[in-house]
Amino acid sequence: MTILAIETSCDETSAAVVRDGKILSNAVSSQVELHAEYGGVVPELAAREHLKNLLPVTQTALDAAKISAGELDAVAATQGPGLPMALLVGFRAAQAVAFALRKPFVGIHHHEAHLYSPWISGNPPVVDFSKFQPNVSLIVSGGHTILVLVESELKHRVLGSTIDDAAGECFDKTGKMMGLAYPAGPEIDRLAEQGNPRAYHFPRPMLNDRNDDFSFSGLKTSVRYFLRDHPEVLQDRRALCDLCASVQEAIVEVLEAKTFRAAKRLGVRCITASGGVMCNSRLRERFELACQLEGMTLRLAEKSLCTDNAAMIGILAERKQAQKVPVAALDEDIKPGWVLA
């Protein structure tokens, strides 16, 4: 089976070709520089950029895979959640291709696709479900922080999520307070490598709560007040690095503790993690160390597959087709607020 997948949920335009568990191509066009001027994603600009980039990106994916449109067996696209106008560009384009080729169309939940990205690895990337086992999976990005129990393939249950800000949003907004360029998360990661994570103490919201939910708005507020009272920190590079390391450690500690606590409670011996924030080097390090100490299996999505990409959309679409999950109708609409059940 050969599937063309399209992803336009936020500010990356991506198209990929997947065949029998192998990713033949995964083209991504980022809009980071476009939105940097505004310090965040501007939905209207994102949609316009998708309109401009979708055709060349899709052609790049087909060319890289060395196939023609006539060789496709199905077409898939992100149906939600995401920015409405951005989603609409890719979703309607994919429906049009499926209609023109008279092929099945599959609408994919963006977060559900993230759940399976840690099982993609190698060069060329392939999906290896032969070692699949029940796992607790953390999806952590700029817009979402979700903890999920994946009991078996295509069977999962959400354990908890953020009640306010996502972890990635906390990274970016605290970084913006420090005067760091957008997106600030990667810059905090870079500066934190030179800092002391224990230099300053910031709250670990909901760390000791028994539920599996997250909250990061309080941490963001704490950083704001700290900078109000200690503006001199921003003028001293060493102090700034310490600040970045301390903020990062607070976020990472919460993510690690709540993920592993849930796994232990449920008797699960495998941890997986994905989403843009999983590019953070300290977060990956802490998860690796914790799994070694606990004797657990760890599957982290490769960094190239942590951020939004069409490859994971295609892989999930292929699995759903293989298990004969009903396909989406060509007149279905996007689901911007689609909640992972």
GIQUI-V610077 format. One record per residue. N is the residue number from 0. RES is the residue in one small letter. PHI is phi in degrees with one decimal (none if undefined). NEAR is the number of other ideal C-beta (glycine too) atoms within 8 Angstrom. D_LAST is the distance of its C-alpha to the last C-alpha in whole Angstrom. Layout:
BEGIN
[[N/RES/PHI/NEAR/D_LAST] [N/RES/PHI/NEAR/D_LAST]]
END
This chain:
BEGIN
[[0/m/none/9/28] [1/t/-119.4/11/28] [2/i/-123.0/17/25] [3/l/-95.9/18/26] [4/a/-119.7/18/22] [5/i/-130.2/18/22] [6/e/-132.7/17/21] [7/t/-143.0/17/21] [8/s/-75.1/13/19] [9/c/-142.4/12/21] [10/d/-121.6/12/24] [11/e/-120.5/13/25] [12/t/-96.1/14/26] [13/s/-138.2/16/25] [14/a/-138.2/17/26] [15/a/-143.0/18/26] [16/v/-119.8/17/27] [17/v/-120.9/15/26] [18/r/-138.8/10/28] [19/d/50.1/5/27] [20/g/82.6/8/25] [21/k/-111.2/10/27] [22/i/-91.7/14/27] [23/l/-78.0/12/30] [24/s/-161.7/13/30] [25/n/-152.8/12/27] [26/a/-91.4/13/29] [27/v/-134.3/12/28] [28/s/-116.5/10/30] [29/s/-89.4/7/29] [30/q/-110.9/13/30] [31/v/-55.3/9/30] [32/e/-64.0/6/34] [33/l/-62.2/9/33] [34/h/-89.7/15/31] [35/a/-58.3/10/33] [36/e/-59.5/5/36] [37/y/-102.8/8/33] [38/g/72.9/7/32] [39/g/172.5/7/28] [40/v/-73.9/10/26] [41/v/-98.5/8/28] [42/p/-52.2/10/26] [43/e/-64.5/7/29] [44/l/-66.4/12/30] [45/a/-60.9/16/27] [46/a/-63.1/13/27] [47/r/-63.9/8/31] [48/e/-68.4/12/31] [49/h/-60.6/13/28] [50/l/-59.1/8/30] [51/k/-74.1/6/33] [52/n/-94.7/10/32] [53/l/-59.9/15/30] [54/l/-63.5/6/32] [55/p/-63.5/8/34] [56/v/-66.5/14/31] [57/t/-65.3/13/30] [58/q/-65.0/8/34] [59/t/-61.2/11/34] [60/a/-65.2/16/31] [61/l/-65.5/14/33] [62/d/-64.6/8/36] [63/a/-64.8/10/35] [64/a/-81.7/10/34] [65/k/60.2/5/37] [66/i/-134.8/9/35] [67/s/-105.6/5/36] [68/a/-58.8/8/33] [69/g/-65.8/5/35] [70/e/-88.8/7/34] [71/l/-73.8/13/30] [72/d/-102.2/8/28] [73/a/-163.2/16/25] [74/v/-130.0/17/24] [75/a/-132.5/16/20] [76/a/-155.9/18/19] [77/t/-66.9/16/16] [78/q/-97.6/13/15] [79/g/162.1/13/13] [80/p/-77.2/12/12] [81/g/160.7/13/16] [82/l/-71.6/12/19] [83/p/-51.7/9/20] [84/m/-68.2/10/23] [85/a/-67.8/16/23] [86/l/-57.3/16/20] [87/l/-58.7/10/22] [88/v/-60.9/13/25] [89/g/-72.7/17/23] [90/f/-65.3/15/21] [91/r/-67.9/8/24] [92/a/-63.7/12/26] [93/a/-65.4/15/24] [94/q/-61.8/13/24] [95/a/-64.9/8/28] [96/v/-64.1/13/29] [97/a/-61.0/14/27] [98/f/-64.9/9/29] [99/a/-65.0/6/32] [100/l/-90.3/10/32] [101/r/57.9/5/31] [102/k/-118.1/10/28] [103/p/-61.6/9/24] [104/f/-119.3/16/22] [105/v/-125.1/14/18] [106/g/-90.4/11/16] [107/i/-117.2/15/13] [108/h/-77.6/10/10] [109/h/-56.2/15/12] [110/h/-69.4/11/10] [111/e/-62.2/11/9] [112/a/-63.1/14/13] [113/h/-58.8/13/14] [114/l/-58.9/13/13] [115/y/-104.4/13/16] [116/s/-64.7/14/18] [117/p/-65.5/11/20] [118/w/-92.6/11/21] [119/i/-101.5/15/23] [120/s/-157.1/7/26] [121/g/95.1/6/30] [122/n/-141.6/3/32] [123/p/-70.5/7/32] [124/p/-64.6/13/28] [125/v/-133.7/10/27] [126/v/-93.8/10/24] [127/d/-118.9/8/24] [128/f/-93.9/7/22] [129/s/-66.1/4/25] [130/k/-105.4/5/25] [131/f/-61.7/7/21] [132/q/-146.9/7/20] [133/p/-52.0/8/17] [134/n/-145.9/12/16] [135/v/-97.2/16/15] [136/s/-117.0/15/14] [137/l/-103.2/16/15] [138/i/-108.1/15/14] [139/v/-135.2/17/16] [140/s/-146.1/13/18] [141/g/-68.6/13/20] [142/g/-112.9/7/17] [143/h/-145.5/13/14] [144/t/-138.1/15/14] [145/i/-133.6/13/11] [146/l/-112.9/16/11] [147/v/-131.4/14/9] [148/l/-95.0/14/11] [149/v/-101.8/12/12] [150/e/-78.5/7/13] [151/s/-160.8/7/15] [152/e/-60.1/7/15] [153/l/68.5/8/12] [154/k/-126.5/6/10] [155/h/-146.1/12/8] [156/r/-144.1/6/6] [157/v/-73.5/11/6] [158/l/-91.8/9/10] [159/g/-171.2/11/11] [160/s/-155.1/10/11] [161/t/-73.8/13/15] [162/i/-94.7/6/16] [163/d/-148.3/6/18] [164/d/-82.9/11/20] [165/a/-82.2/13/18] [166/a/-61.8/16/20] [167/g/-64.8/15/22] [168/e/-64.3/11/22] [169/c/-64.4/14/24] [170/f/-58.0/17/26] [171/d/-66.7/14/27] [172/k/-76.5/11/28] [173/t/-69.2/14/30] [174/g/-63.7/14/32] [175/k/-63.4/11/33] [176/m/-60.8/9/34] [177/m/-82.2/13/36] [178/g/85.7/5/38] [179/l/-81.5/10/36] [180/a/-70.5/6/35] [181/y/-79.5/12/32] [182/p/-78.9/11/29] [183/a/-78.1/15/31] [184/g/-53.9/14/28] [185/p/-62.5/8/30] [186/e/-71.0/12/33] [187/i/-61.4/16/32] [188/d/-57.7/13/32] [189/r/-65.6/7/35] [190/l/-71.0/13/37] [191/a/-63.7/14/35] [192/e/-61.0/8/37] [193/q/-101.7/7/40] [194/g/-112.7/15/39] [195/n/-101.0/8/39] [196/p/-68.8/10/36] [197/r/-106.7/6/38] [198/a/-64.7/10/40] [199/y/-130.8/7/38] [200/h/-103.9/4/35] [201/f/-124.6/11/32] [202/p/-62.5/7/30] [203/r/-109.2/10/27] [204/p/-57.6/11/24] [205/m/61.7/11/22] [206/l/-58.1/9/24] [207/n/-100.1/3/25] [208/d/-69.0/6/22] [209/r/-76.9/2/21] [210/n/-81.3/6/17] [211/d/-106.5/7/15] [212/d/-86.9/10/15] [213/f/-126.2/15/17] [214/s/-152.5/11/20] [215/f/-128.2/17/22] [216/s/-66.7/10/24] [217/g/-64.9/9/27] [218/l/-64.2/16/28] [219/k/-60.4/12/28] [220/t/-65.7/8/30] [221/s/-61.3/10/32] [222/v/-66.0/12/33] [223/r/-59.9/9/34] [224/y/-67.9/8/37] [225/f/-61.2/12/38] [226/l/-69.0/12/39] [227/r/-63.3/7/40] [228/d/-87.3/6/43] [229/h/-133.6/7/43] [230/p/-63.2/8/44] [231/e/-64.9/7/46] [232/v/-59.0/11/43] [233/l/-72.2/10/42] [234/q/-96.0/5/46] [235/d/-117.8/8/46] [236/r/-60.7/5/44] [237/r/-62.5/8/44] [238/a/-66.6/11/43] [239/l/-64.3/13/40] [240/c/-63.6/13/39] [241/d/-63.3/12/39] [242/l/-63.0/14/37] [243/c/-60.2/15/34] [244/a/-64.8/16/34] [245/s/-71.1/16/34] [246/v/-65.0/14/31] [247/q/-59.2/15/29] [248/e/-63.3/12/30] [249/a/-62.9/12/28] [250/i/-66.3/13/25] [251/v/-63.5/12/25] [252/e/-62.0/11/26] [253/v/-65.5/15/23] [254/l/-61.2/14/21] [255/e/-66.4/12/22] [256/a/-60.9/10/23] [257/k/-71.7/14/20] [258/t/-66.5/14/18] [259/f/-73.6/12/21] [260/r/-63.8/8/21] [261/a/-64.1/15/18] [262/a/-62.3/13/19] [263/k/-64.9/8/22] [264/r/-60.8/6/20] [265/l/-90.3/8/18] [266/g/70.3/5/21] [267/v/-95.8/11/20] [268/r/-108.6/8/22] [269/c/-132.7/13/21] [270/i/-116.2/18/19] [271/t/-127.3/16/18] [272/a/-152.6/16/18] [273/s/-155.9/16/18] [274/g/100.9/14/18] [275/g/-56.2/12/21] [276/v/-67.9/14/22] [277/m/-71.5/15/22] [278/c/-77.1/11/25] [279/n/-64.2/12/27] [280/s/-66.9/8/29] [281/r/-68.7/12/29] [282/l/-64.1/14/26] [283/r/-64.0/11/26] [284/e/-62.8/8/29] [285/r/-64.7/11/28] [286/f/-65.8/14/25] [287/e/-64.3/10/28] [288/l/-65.1/8/30] [289/a/-63.6/12/28] [290/c/-67.2/12/27] [291/q/-63.6/7/31] [292/l/-66.5/6/31] [293/e/-90.5/8/29] [294/g/67.7/6/29] [295/m/-101.0/11/26] [296/t/-85.1/9/25] [297/l/-124.8/10/24] [298/r/-128.2/11/22] [299/l/-103.9/12/22] [300/a/-61.3/15/21] [301/e/-61.8/9/25] [302/k/-55.1/7/26] [303/s/-67.3/7/26] [304/l/-110.0/13/23] [305/c/-77.1/13/21] [306/t/-76.1/9/22] [307/d/-58.8/11/20] [308/n/-155.5/14/21] [309/a/-81.7/15/21] [310/a/-59.4/16/22] [311/m/-67.7/13/19] [312/i/-65.3/18/17] [313/g/-66.5/16/20] [314/i/-62.9/16/20] [315/l/-66.6/13/16] [316/a/-60.6/15/17] [317/e/-65.1/13/20] [318/r/-64.5/11/18] [319/k/-66.3/12/16] [320/q/-64.3/14/20] [321/a/-64.3/7/21] [322/q/-95.9/8/19] [323/k/57.9/5/20] [324/v/-70.7/7/16] [325/p/-53.3/3/17] [326/v/-81.5/10/18] [327/a/-76.7/8/18] [328/a/-78.6/6/21] [329/l/-69.8/8/23] [330/d/-105.7/4/23] [331/e/-68.4/8/19] [332/d/-108.9/4/19] [333/i/-68.6/10/17] [334/k/-130.3/9/14] [335/p/-57.8/10/15] [336/g/-104.6/6/12] [337/w/-56.7/10/9] [338/v/-95.6/5/6] [339/l/-69.5/10/4] [340/a/-88.9/3/0]]
END
